[in-house]
Structure formats: C-alpha cells, structure tokens
Amino acid sequence: MTLEVPDALVAALERDPKELEREVRLAVAIDWFRRGLVSQGRAAEVAGVSRAEFFDELAARQIENVHVDIEDLKREIEIA
C-alpha cells in the first residue's frame, strides 16, 4: 500500500516522513481493530509493530484490547 502525502502537509505537520508513515499505519490499524475488521495480530502487522507494542499503543489511548461478542459469549456459556 502506498500513501502519498504532499510535502506541504508533511511540513505543516512538522513530522519526519518516516514518523508520519508510522503514525498513519498505527491509526489505520487501531481503527480497523476497533471496528472488528482485523485481529490484534493482524493490526500489529499493519501497524508494523509487535503485538506487545500494539497493546501498549492501545493502552496509551485507553482503547480496550479485547473485543467480546455477546452472542458468542452466550453460546460458549451454554456449551460449558
């Protein structure tokens, strides 16, 4: 995936291009994870960080790192 960011925007954000790339990848990964589109492991991969680092990033933003589907939980309780 390639994202082209205009030089003027990079300058306005006062970010190094590599730092900006990391921030964008992390933002996308967090958004996809929050919406349940990707797993924790896949989100970490998208972000380009380890799973532990991804958890740290979620914690820093006060975002839950576990998603529980109530219907799945009910089915599991019924089986047990």
PDB file of N, CA, C and O in Angstrom:
ATOM      1  N   MET A   1       0.857  -1.163   0.000  1.00  0.00           N
ATOM      2  CA  MET A   1       0.000   0.000   0.000  1.00  0.00           C
ATOM      3  C   MET A   1       0.906   1.228   0.000  1.00  0.00           C
ATOM      4  O   MET A   1       1.908   1.280   0.712  1.00  0.00           O
ATOM      5  N   THR A   2       0.543   2.183  -0.788  1.00  0.00           N
ATOM      6  CA  THR A   2       1.313   3.417  -0.857  1.00  0.00           C
ATOM      7  C   THR A   2       0.392   4.591  -0.591  1.00  0.00           C
ATOM      8  O   THR A   2      -0.701   4.683  -1.151  1.00  0.00           O
ATOM      9  N   LEU A   3       0.842   5.471   0.259  1.00  0.00           N
ATOM     10  CA  LEU A   3       0.095   6.680   0.568  1.00  0.00           C
ATOM     11  C   LEU A   3       1.004   7.859   0.261  1.00  0.00           C
ATOM     12  O   LEU A   3       2.096   7.980   0.816  1.00  0.00           O
ATOM     13  N   GLU A   4       0.546   8.711  -0.614  1.00  0.00           N
ATOM     14  CA  GLU A   4       1.327   9.890  -0.958  1.00  0.00           C
ATOM     15  C   GLU A   4       0.802  11.081  -0.179  1.00  0.00           C
ATOM     16  O   GLU A   4      -0.371  11.444  -0.272  1.00  0.00           O
ATOM     17  N   VAL A   5       1.695  11.675   0.587  1.00  0.00           N
ATOM     18  CA  VAL A   5       1.345  12.837   1.378  1.00  0.00           C
ATOM     19  C   VAL A   5       2.110  14.023   0.797  1.00  0.00           C
ATOM     20  O   VAL A   5       3.335  13.971   0.684  1.00  0.00           O
ATOM     21  N   PRO A   6       1.409  15.078   0.432  1.00  0.00           N
ATOM     22  CA  PRO A   6       2.093  16.236  -0.141  1.00  0.00           C
ATOM     23  C   PRO A   6       3.158  16.788   0.801  1.00  0.00           C
ATOM     24  O   PRO A   6       2.967  16.833   2.017  1.00  0.00           O
ATOM     25  N   ASP A   7       4.270  17.202   0.226  1.00  0.00           N
ATOM     26  CA  ASP A   7       5.370  17.751   1.019  1.00  0.00           C
ATOM     27  C   ASP A   7       4.899  18.902   1.909  1.00  0.00           C
ATOM     28  O   ASP A   7       5.363  19.047   3.040  1.00  0.00           O
ATOM     29  N   ALA A   8       3.983  19.716   1.399  1.00  0.00           N
ATOM     30  CA  ALA A   8       3.487  20.850   2.184  1.00  0.00           C
ATOM     31  C   ALA A   8       2.773  20.369   3.452  1.00  0.00           C
ATOM     32  O   ALA A   8       2.878  20.999   4.504  1.00  0.00           O
ATOM     33  N   LEU A   9       2.048  19.255   3.345  1.00  0.00           N
ATOM     34  CA  LEU A   9       1.355  18.710   4.516  1.00  0.00           C
ATOM     35  C   LEU A   9       2.351  18.131   5.508  1.00  0.00           C
ATOM     36  O   LEU A   9       2.214  18.327   6.716  1.00  0.00           O
ATOM     37  N   VAL A  10       3.346  17.424   5.007  1.00  0.00           N
ATOM     38  CA  VAL A  10       4.389  16.883   5.885  1.00  0.00           C
ATOM     39  C   VAL A  10       5.060  18.033   6.637  1.00  0.00           C
ATOM     40  O   VAL A  10       5.294  17.940   7.842  1.00  0.00           O
ATOM     41  N   ALA A  11       5.366  19.104   5.930  1.00  0.00           N
ATOM     42  CA  ALA A  11       5.993  20.268   6.563  1.00  0.00           C
ATOM     43  C   ALA A  11       5.058  20.913   7.572  1.00  0.00           C
ATOM     44  O   ALA A  11       5.485  21.299   8.660  1.00  0.00           O
ATOM     45  N   ALA A  12       3.786  21.032   7.215  1.00  0.00           N
ATOM     46  CA  ALA A  12       2.811  21.661   8.114  1.00  0.00           C
ATOM     47  C   ALA A  12       2.627  20.840   9.390  1.00  0.00           C
ATOM     48  O   ALA A  12       2.417  21.397  10.468  1.00  0.00           O
ATOM     49  N   LEU A  13       2.706  19.527   9.264  1.00  0.00           N
ATOM     50  CA  LEU A  13       2.566  18.656  10.429  1.00  0.00           C
ATOM     51  C   LEU A  13       3.854  18.579  11.254  1.00  0.00           C
ATOM     52  O   LEU A  13       3.875  18.049  12.365  1.00  0.00           O
ATOM     53  N   GLU A  14       4.910  19.118  10.679  1.00  0.00           N
ATOM     54  CA  GLU A  14       6.226  19.136  11.321  1.00  0.00           C
ATOM     55  C   GLU A  14       6.646  17.742  11.765  1.00  0.00           C
ATOM     56  O   GLU A  14       7.066  17.531  12.902  1.00  0.00           O
ATOM     57  N   ARG A  15       6.522  16.794  10.838  1.00  0.00           N
ATOM     58  CA  ARG A  15       6.872  15.408  11.097  1.00  0.00           C
ATOM     59  C   ARG A  15       7.871  14.921  10.058  1.00  0.00           C
ATOM     60  O   ARG A  15       7.833  15.327   8.897  1.00  0.00           O
ATOM     61  N   ASP A  16       8.746  14.060  10.489  1.00  0.00           N
ATOM     62  CA  ASP A  16       9.626  13.353   9.584  1.00  0.00           C
ATOM     63  C   ASP A  16       8.751  12.391   8.777  1.00  0.00           C
ATOM     64  O   ASP A  16       7.839  11.793   9.347  1.00  0.00           O
ATOM     65  N   PRO A  17       8.987  12.220   7.492  1.00  0.00           N
ATOM     66  CA  PRO A  17       8.147  11.326   6.691  1.00  0.00           C
ATOM     67  C   PRO A  17       8.027   9.912   7.269  1.00  0.00           C
ATOM     68  O   PRO A  17       6.948   9.321   7.212  1.00  0.00           O
ATOM     69  N   LYS A  18       9.102   9.362   7.821  1.00  0.00           N
ATOM     70  CA  LYS A  18       9.051   8.025   8.418  1.00  0.00           C
ATOM     71  C   LYS A  18       8.160   8.017   9.661  1.00  0.00           C
ATOM     72  O   LYS A  18       7.409   7.069   9.887  1.00  0.00           O
ATOM     73  N   GLU A  19       8.247   9.069  10.456  1.00  0.00           N
ATOM     74  CA  GLU A  19       7.400   9.187  11.650  1.00  0.00           C
ATOM     75  C   GLU A  19       5.931   9.307  11.246  1.00  0.00           C
ATOM     76  O   GLU A  19       5.056   8.705  11.869  1.00  0.00           O
ATOM     77  N   LEU A  20       5.672  10.082  10.207  1.00  0.00           N
ATOM     78  CA  LEU A  20       4.311  10.243   9.712  1.00  0.00           C
ATOM     79  C   LEU A  20       3.769   8.920   9.189  1.00  0.00           C
ATOM     80  O   LEU A  20       2.610   8.583   9.430  1.00  0.00           O
ATOM     81  N   GLU A  21       4.599   8.171   8.476  1.00  0.00           N
ATOM     82  CA  GLU A  21       4.182   6.854   7.981  1.00  0.00           C
ATOM     83  C   GLU A  21       3.803   5.940   9.141  1.00  0.00           C
ATOM     84  O   GLU A  21       2.790   5.243   9.080  1.00  0.00           O
ATOM     85  N   ARG A  22       4.608   5.942  10.190  1.00  0.00           N
ATOM     86  CA  ARG A  22       4.326   5.109  11.361  1.00  0.00           C
ATOM     87  C   ARG A  22       2.992   5.515  11.997  1.00  0.00           C
ATOM     88  O   ARG A  22       2.182   4.659  12.351  1.00  0.00           O
ATOM     89  N   GLU A  23       2.772   6.814  12.136  1.00  0.00           N
ATOM     90  CA  GLU A  23       1.536   7.313  12.745  1.00  0.00           C
ATOM     91  C   GLU A  23       0.305   6.922  11.919  1.00  0.00           C
ATOM     92  O   GLU A  23      -0.724   6.534  12.473  1.00  0.00           O
ATOM     93  N   VAL A  24       0.420   7.025  10.607  1.00  0.00           N
ATOM     94  CA  VAL A  24      -0.712   6.692   9.734  1.00  0.00           C
ATOM     95  C   VAL A  24      -0.992   5.192   9.795  1.00  0.00           C
ATOM     96  O   VAL A  24      -2.146   4.781   9.914  1.00  0.00           O
ATOM     97  N   ARG A  25       0.055   4.376   9.713  1.00  0.00           N
ATOM     98  CA  ARG A  25      -0.132   2.920   9.785  1.00  0.00           C
ATOM     99  C   ARG A  25      -0.777   2.530  11.106  1.00  0.00           C
ATOM    100  O   ARG A  25      -1.674   1.687  11.138  1.00  0.00           O
ATOM    101  N   LEU A  26      -0.320   3.145  12.202  1.00  0.00           N
ATOM    102  CA  LEU A  26      -0.865   2.835  13.515  1.00  0.00           C
ATOM    103  C   LEU A  26      -2.322   3.273  13.619  1.00  0.00           C
ATOM    104  O   LEU A  26      -3.153   2.547  14.166  1.00  0.00           O
ATOM    105  N   ALA A  27      -2.632   4.447  13.100  1.00  0.00           N
ATOM    106  CA  ALA A  27      -4.010   4.946  13.142  1.00  0.00           C
ATOM    107  C   ALA A  27      -4.950   4.031  12.368  1.00  0.00           C
ATOM    108  O   ALA A  27      -6.054   3.737  12.827  1.00  0.00           O
ATOM    109  N   VAL A  28      -4.520   3.586  11.211  1.00  0.00           N
ATOM    110  CA  VAL A  28      -5.334   2.677  10.401  1.00  0.00           C
ATOM    111  C   VAL A  28      -5.524   1.356  11.140  1.00  0.00           C
ATOM    112  O   VAL A  28      -6.637   0.836  11.214  1.00  0.00           O
ATOM    113  N   ALA A  29      -4.449   0.821  11.680  1.00  0.00           N
ATOM    114  CA  ALA A  29      -4.526  -0.455  12.387  1.00  0.00           C
ATOM    115  C   ALA A  29      -5.462  -0.370  13.587  1.00  0.00           C
ATOM    116  O   ALA A  29      -6.267  -1.273  13.814  1.00  0.00           O
ATOM    117  N   ILE A  30      -5.360   0.705  14.350  1.00  0.00           N
ATOM    118  CA  ILE A  30      -6.230   0.880  15.518  1.00  0.00           C
ATOM    119  C   ILE A  30      -7.683   1.004  15.081  1.00  0.00           C
ATOM    120  O   ILE A  30      -8.566   0.394  15.683  1.00  0.00           O
ATOM    121  N   ASP A  31      -7.934   1.784  14.044  1.00  0.00           N
ATOM    122  CA  ASP A  31      -9.306   1.949  13.565  1.00  0.00           C
ATOM    123  C   ASP A  31      -9.883   0.614  13.103  1.00  0.00           C
ATOM    124  O   ASP A  31     -11.003   0.264  13.473  1.00  0.00           O
ATOM    125  N   TRP A  32      -9.140  -0.120  12.313  1.00  0.00           N
ATOM    126  CA  TRP A  32      -9.621  -1.411  11.823  1.00  0.00           C
ATOM    127  C   TRP A  32      -9.850  -2.382  12.974  1.00  0.00           C
ATOM    128  O   TRP A  32     -10.825  -3.134  12.973  1.00  0.00           O
ATOM    129  N   PHE A  33      -8.944  -2.366  13.964  1.00  0.00           N
ATOM    130  CA  PHE A  33      -9.099  -3.249  15.124  1.00  0.00           C
ATOM    131  C   PHE A  33     -10.348  -2.877  15.920  1.00  0.00           C
ATOM    132  O   PHE A  33     -11.126  -3.751  16.300  1.00  0.00           O
ATOM    133  N   ARG A  34     -10.540  -1.589  16.171  1.00  0.00           N
ATOM    134  CA  ARG A  34     -11.709  -1.139  16.942  1.00  0.00           C
ATOM    135  C   ARG A  34     -13.023  -1.527  16.265  1.00  0.00           C
ATOM    136  O   ARG A  34     -14.009  -1.839  16.932  1.00  0.00           O
ATOM    137  N   ARG A  35     -13.021  -1.504  14.931  1.00  0.00           N
ATOM    138  CA  ARG A  35     -14.235  -1.857  14.184  1.00  0.00           C
ATOM    139  C   ARG A  35     -14.390  -3.357  13.988  1.00  0.00           C
ATOM    140  O   ARG A  35     -15.361  -3.806  13.379  1.00  0.00           O
ATOM    141  N   GLY A  36     -13.442  -4.135  14.500  1.00  0.00           N
ATOM    142  CA  GLY A  36     -13.527  -5.582  14.394  1.00  0.00           C
ATOM    143  C   GLY A  36     -13.188  -6.128  13.021  1.00  0.00           C
ATOM    144  O   GLY A  36     -13.529  -7.267  12.704  1.00  0.00           O
ATOM    145  N   LEU A  37     -12.520  -5.328  12.206  1.00  0.00           N
ATOM    146  CA  LEU A  37     -12.179  -5.771  10.850  1.00  0.00           C
ATOM    147  C   LEU A  37     -10.927  -6.643  10.821  1.00  0.00           C
ATOM    148  O   LEU A  37     -10.763  -7.462   9.917  1.00  0.00           O
ATOM    149  N   VAL A  38     -10.047  -6.472  11.802  1.00  0.00           N
ATOM    150  CA  VAL A  38      -8.815  -7.259  11.876  1.00  0.00           C
ATOM    151  C   VAL A  38      -8.585  -7.693  13.323  1.00  0.00           C
ATOM    152  O   VAL A  38      -9.079  -7.071  14.264  1.00  0.00           O
ATOM    153  N   SER A  39      -7.833  -8.758  13.471  1.00  0.00           N
ATOM    154  CA  SER A  39      -7.466  -9.268  14.792  1.00  0.00           C
ATOM    155  C   SER A  39      -6.346  -8.407  15.384  1.00  0.00           C
ATOM    156  O   SER A  39      -5.797  -7.530  14.717  1.00  0.00           O
ATOM    157  N   GLN A  40      -6.025  -8.676  16.637  1.00  0.00           N
ATOM    158  CA  GLN A  40      -4.922  -7.967  17.289  1.00  0.00           C
ATOM    159  C   GLN A  40      -3.617  -8.198  16.542  1.00  0.00           C
ATOM    160  O   GLN A  40      -2.856  -7.264  16.289  1.00  0.00           O
ATOM    161  N   GLY A  41      -3.371  -9.458  16.192  1.00  0.00           N
ATOM    162  CA  GLY A  41      -2.134  -9.794  15.490  1.00  0.00           C
ATOM    163  C   GLY A  41      -2.035  -9.133  14.133  1.00  0.00           C
ATOM    164  O   GLY A  41      -0.978  -8.622  13.762  1.00  0.00           O
ATOM    165  N   ARG A  42      -3.137  -9.139  13.384  1.00  0.00           N
ATOM    166  CA  ARG A  42      -3.134  -8.520  12.060  1.00  0.00           C
ATOM    167  C   ARG A  42      -2.982  -7.003  12.181  1.00  0.00           C
ATOM    168  O   ARG A  42      -2.297  -6.380  11.371  1.00  0.00           O
ATOM    169  N   ALA A  43      -3.616  -6.416  13.184  1.00  0.00           N
ATOM    170  CA  ALA A  43      -3.495  -4.972  13.392  1.00  0.00           C
ATOM    171  C   ALA A  43      -2.050  -4.598  13.701  1.00  0.00           C
ATOM    172  O   ALA A  43      -1.537  -3.602  13.192  1.00  0.00           O
ATOM    173  N   ALA A  44      -1.407  -5.391  14.528  1.00  0.00           N
ATOM    174  CA  ALA A  44       0.010  -5.134  14.834  1.00  0.00           C
ATOM    175  C   ALA A  44       0.851  -5.221  13.570  1.00  0.00           C
ATOM    176  O   ALA A  44       1.764  -4.423  13.362  1.00  0.00           O
ATOM    177  N   GLU A  45       0.533  -6.201  12.730  1.00  0.00           N
ATOM    178  CA  GLU A  45       1.246  -6.357  11.460  1.00  0.00           C
ATOM    179  C   GLU A  45       1.045  -5.139  10.566  1.00  0.00           C
ATOM    180  O   GLU A  45       2.001  -4.630   9.982  1.00  0.00           O
ATOM    181  N   VAL A  46      -0.190  -4.675  10.459  1.00  0.00           N
ATOM    182  CA  VAL A  46      -0.486  -3.479   9.653  1.00  0.00           C
ATOM    183  C   VAL A  46       0.277  -2.283  10.193  1.00  0.00           C
ATOM    184  O   VAL A  46       0.815  -1.483   9.427  1.00  0.00           O
ATOM    185  N   ALA A  47       0.324  -2.164  11.516  1.00  0.00           N
ATOM    186  CA  ALA A  47       0.998  -1.031  12.149  1.00  0.00           C
ATOM    187  C   ALA A  47       2.511  -1.138  12.054  1.00  0.00           C
ATOM    188  O   ALA A  47       3.219  -0.146  12.226  1.00  0.00           O
ATOM    189  N   GLY A  48       3.009  -2.343  11.778  1.00  0.00           N
ATOM    190  CA  GLY A  48       4.453  -2.528  11.687  1.00  0.00           C
ATOM    191  C   GLY A  48       5.125  -2.595  13.047  1.00  0.00           C
ATOM    192  O   GLY A  48       6.289  -2.222  13.193  1.00  0.00           O
ATOM    193  N   VAL A  49       4.379  -3.079  14.053  1.00  0.00           N
ATOM    194  CA  VAL A  49       4.920  -3.193  15.409  1.00  0.00           C
ATOM    195  C   VAL A  49       4.632  -4.593  15.935  1.00  0.00           C
ATOM    196  O   VAL A  49       3.852  -5.341  15.346  1.00  0.00           O
ATOM    197  N   SER A  50       5.268  -4.938  17.047  1.00  0.00           N
ATOM    198  CA  SER A  50       4.978  -6.223  17.676  1.00  0.00           C
ATOM    199  C   SER A  50       3.596  -6.166  18.315  1.00  0.00           C
ATOM    200  O   SER A  50       3.024  -5.092  18.498  1.00  0.00           O
ATOM    201  N   ARG A  51       3.080  -7.327  18.645  1.00  0.00           N
ATOM    202  CA  ARG A  51       1.766  -7.366  19.297  1.00  0.00           C
ATOM    203  C   ARG A  51       1.814  -6.651  20.649  1.00  0.00           C
ATOM    204  O   ARG A  51       0.870  -5.951  21.014  1.00  0.00           O
ATOM    205  N   ALA A  52       2.900  -6.825  21.382  1.00  0.00           N
ATOM    206  CA  ALA A  52       3.053  -6.155  22.676  1.00  0.00           C
ATOM    207  C   ALA A  52       3.076  -4.641  22.502  1.00  0.00           C
ATOM    208  O   ALA A  52       2.465  -3.912  23.284  1.00  0.00           O
ATOM    209  N   GLU A  53       3.780  -4.171  21.477  1.00  0.00           N
ATOM    210  CA  GLU A  53       3.812  -2.724  21.213  1.00  0.00           C
ATOM    211  C   GLU A  53       2.433  -2.215  20.821  1.00  0.00           C
ATOM    212  O   GLU A  53       2.045  -1.107  21.193  1.00  0.00           O
ATOM    213  N   PHE A  54       1.690  -3.030  20.065  1.00  0.00           N
ATOM    214  CA  PHE A  54       0.339  -2.631  19.682  1.00  0.00           C
ATOM    215  C   PHE A  54      -0.535  -2.508  20.925  1.00  0.00           C
ATOM    216  O   PHE A  54      -1.305  -1.555  21.049  1.00  0.00           O
ATOM    217  N   PHE A  55      -0.423  -3.468  21.852  1.00  0.00           N
ATOM    218  CA  PHE A  55      -1.173  -3.386  23.111  1.00  0.00           C
ATOM    219  C   PHE A  55      -0.816  -2.118  23.871  1.00  0.00           C
ATOM    220  O   PHE A  55      -1.691  -1.451  24.423  1.00  0.00           O
ATOM    221  N   ASP A  56       0.487  -1.784  23.900  1.00  0.00           N
ATOM    222  CA  ASP A  56       0.926  -0.561  24.583  1.00  0.00           C
ATOM    223  C   ASP A  56       0.297   0.678  23.946  1.00  0.00           C
ATOM    224  O   ASP A  56      -0.117   1.602  24.646  1.00  0.00           O
ATOM    225  N   GLU A  57       0.229   0.689  22.618  1.00  0.00           N
ATOM    226  CA  GLU A  57      -0.380   1.825  21.909  1.00  0.00           C
ATOM    227  C   GLU A  57      -1.875   1.919  22.229  1.00  0.00           C
ATOM    228  O   GLU A  57      -2.402   3.017  22.404  1.00  0.00           O
ATOM    229  N   LEU A  58      -2.555   0.777  22.305  1.00  0.00           N
ATOM    230  CA  LEU A  58      -3.973   0.787  22.679  1.00  0.00           C
ATOM    231  C   LEU A  58      -4.142   1.325  24.095  1.00  0.00           C
ATOM    232  O   LEU A  58      -5.014   2.155  24.350  1.00  0.00           O
ATOM    233  N   ALA A  59      -3.314   0.856  25.004  1.00  0.00           N
ATOM    234  CA  ALA A  59      -3.398   1.291  26.401  1.00  0.00           C
ATOM    235  C   ALA A  59      -3.142   2.790  26.523  1.00  0.00           C
ATOM    236  O   ALA A  59      -3.809   3.476  27.298  1.00  0.00           O
ATOM    237  N   ALA A  60      -2.186   3.291  25.767  1.00  0.00           N
ATOM    238  CA  ALA A  60      -1.874   4.720  25.812  1.00  0.00           C
ATOM    239  C   ALA A  60      -3.056   5.568  25.366  1.00  0.00           C
ATOM    240  O   ALA A  60      -3.201   6.721  25.773  1.00  0.00           O
ATOM    241  N   ARG A  61      -3.904   4.974  24.518  1.00  0.00           N
ATOM    242  CA  ARG A  61      -5.086   5.683  24.008  1.00  0.00           C
ATOM    243  C   ARG A  61      -6.369   5.277  24.740  1.00  0.00           C
ATOM    244  O   ARG A  61      -7.469   5.687  24.369  1.00  0.00           O
ATOM    245  N   GLN A  62      -6.204   4.463  25.785  1.00  0.00           N
ATOM    246  CA  GLN A  62      -7.326   3.971  26.587  1.00  0.00           C
ATOM    247  C   GLN A  62      -8.361   3.251  25.726  1.00  0.00           C
ATOM    248  O   GLN A  62      -9.563   3.491  25.837  1.00  0.00           O
ATOM    249  N   ILE A  63      -7.865   2.367  24.870  1.00  0.00           N
ATOM    250  CA  ILE A  63      -8.707   1.573  23.983  1.00  0.00           C
ATOM    251  C   ILE A  63      -8.640   0.124  24.460  1.00  0.00           C
ATOM    252  O   ILE A  63      -7.558  -0.417  24.688  1.00  0.00           O
ATOM    253  N   GLU A  64      -9.810  -0.494  24.605  1.00  0.00           N
ATOM    254  CA  GLU A  64      -9.865  -1.897  25.020  1.00  0.00           C
ATOM    255  C   GLU A  64      -9.104  -2.761  24.025  1.00  0.00           C
ATOM    256  O   GLU A  64      -9.195  -2.557  22.814  1.00  0.00           O
ATOM    257  N   ASN A  65      -8.344  -3.739  24.550  1.00  0.00           N
ATOM    258  CA  ASN A  65      -7.590  -4.597  23.640  1.00  0.00           C
ATOM    259  C   ASN A  65      -8.259  -5.944  23.402  1.00  0.00           C
ATOM    260  O   ASN A  65      -7.700  -6.812  22.733  1.00  0.00           O
ATOM    261  N   VAL A  66      -9.449  -6.114  23.947  1.00  0.00           N
ATOM    262  CA  VAL A  66     -10.195  -7.357  23.750  1.00  0.00           C
ATOM    263  C   VAL A  66     -11.612  -7.002  23.325  1.00  0.00           C
ATOM    264  O   VAL A  66     -12.258  -6.146  23.930  1.00  0.00           O
ATOM    265  N   HIS A  67     -12.078  -7.659  22.295  1.00  0.00           N
ATOM    266  CA  HIS A  67     -13.455  -7.478  21.859  1.00  0.00           C
ATOM    267  C   HIS A  67     -14.247  -8.716  22.237  1.00  0.00           C
ATOM    268  O   HIS A  67     -13.828  -9.840  21.960  1.00  0.00           O
ATOM    269  N   VAL A  68     -15.371  -8.510  22.860  1.00  0.00           N
ATOM    270  CA  VAL A  68     -16.223  -9.624  23.248  1.00  0.00           C
ATOM    271  C   VAL A  68     -17.548  -9.493  22.522  1.00  0.00           C
ATOM    272  O   VAL A  68     -18.244  -8.484  22.638  1.00  0.00           O
ATOM    273  N   ASP A  69     -17.883 -10.530  21.773  1.00  0.00           N
ATOM    274  CA  ASP A  69     -19.175 -10.578  21.099  1.00  0.00           C
ATOM    275  C   ASP A  69     -20.146 -11.260  22.062  1.00  0.00           C
ATOM    276  O   ASP A  69     -19.961 -12.427  22.407  1.00  0.00           O
ATOM    277  N   ILE A  70     -21.162 -10.547  22.491  1.00  0.00           N
ATOM    278  CA  ILE A  70     -22.097 -11.049  23.490  1.00  0.00           C
ATOM    279  C   ILE A  70     -22.744 -12.361  23.045  1.00  0.00           C
ATOM    280  O   ILE A  70     -22.894 -13.275  23.855  1.00  0.00           O
ATOM    281  N   GLU A  71     -23.123 -12.465  21.787  1.00  0.00           N
ATOM    282  CA  GLU A  71     -23.757 -13.695  21.292  1.00  0.00           C
ATOM    283  C   GLU A  71     -22.784 -14.874  21.355  1.00  0.00           C
ATOM    284  O   GLU A  71     -23.166 -15.978  21.745  1.00  0.00           O
ATOM    285  N   ASP A  72     -21.526 -14.637  20.971  1.00  0.00           N
ATOM    286  CA  ASP A  72     -20.523 -15.702  21.071  1.00  0.00           C
ATOM    287  C   ASP A  72     -20.330 -16.113  22.527  1.00  0.00           C
ATOM    288  O   ASP A  72     -20.220 -17.301  22.832  1.00  0.00           O
ATOM    289  N   LEU A  73     -20.289 -15.137  23.417  1.00  0.00           N
ATOM    290  CA  LEU A  73     -20.123 -15.423  24.834  1.00  0.00           C
ATOM    291  C   LEU A  73     -21.290 -16.248  25.367  1.00  0.00           C
ATOM    292  O   LEU A  73     -21.080 -17.197  26.123  1.00  0.00           O
ATOM    293  N   LYS A  74     -22.511 -15.899  24.986  1.00  0.00           N
ATOM    294  CA  LYS A  74     -23.680 -16.674  25.404  1.00  0.00           C
ATOM    295  C   LYS A  74     -23.588 -18.119  24.934  1.00  0.00           C
ATOM    296  O   LYS A  74     -23.881 -19.046  25.690  1.00  0.00           O
ATOM    297  N   ARG A  75     -23.175 -18.309  23.665  1.00  0.00           N
ATOM    298  CA  ARG A  75     -23.049 -19.672  23.128  1.00  0.00           C
ATOM    299  C   ARG A  75     -21.995 -20.470  23.906  1.00  0.00           C
ATOM    300  O   ARG A  75     -22.195 -21.651  24.188  1.00  0.00           O
ATOM    301  N   GLU A  76     -20.905 -19.843  24.243  1.00  0.00           N
ATOM    302  CA  GLU A  76     -19.858 -20.520  24.988  1.00  0.00           C
ATOM    303  C   GLU A  76     -20.326 -20.907  26.382  1.00  0.00           C
ATOM    304  O   GLU A  76     -19.992 -21.984  26.876  1.00  0.00           O
ATOM    305  N   ILE A  77     -21.095 -20.036  27.013  1.00  0.00           N
ATOM    306  CA  ILE A  77     -21.614 -20.332  28.346  1.00  0.00           C
ATOM    307  C   ILE A  77     -22.579 -21.507  28.270  1.00  0.00           C
ATOM    308  O   ILE A  77     -22.564 -22.375  29.143  1.00  0.00           O
ATOM    309  N   GLU A  78     -23.418 -21.547  27.238  1.00  0.00           N
ATOM    310  CA  GLU A  78     -24.372 -22.646  27.074  1.00  0.00           C
ATOM    311  C   GLU A  78     -23.676 -23.979  26.874  1.00  0.00           C
ATOM    312  O   GLU A  78     -24.158 -25.009  27.345  1.00  0.00           O
ATOM    313  N   ILE A  79     -22.541 -23.971  26.175  1.00  0.00           N
ATOM    314  CA  ILE A  79     -21.791 -25.192  25.907  1.00  0.00           C
ATOM    315  C   ILE A  79     -21.149 -25.709  27.188  1.00  0.00           C
ATOM    316  O   ILE A  79     -21.091 -26.915  27.425  1.00  0.00           O
ATOM    317  N   ALA A  80     -20.677 -24.794  27.996  1.00  0.00           N
ATOM    318  CA  ALA A  80     -19.998 -25.175  29.251  1.00  0.00           C
ATOM    319  C   ALA A  80     -21.015 -25.655  30.214  1.00  0.00           C
ATOM    320  O   ALA A  80     -20.675 -26.029  31.337  1.00  0.00           O
TER     321      ALA A  80
END
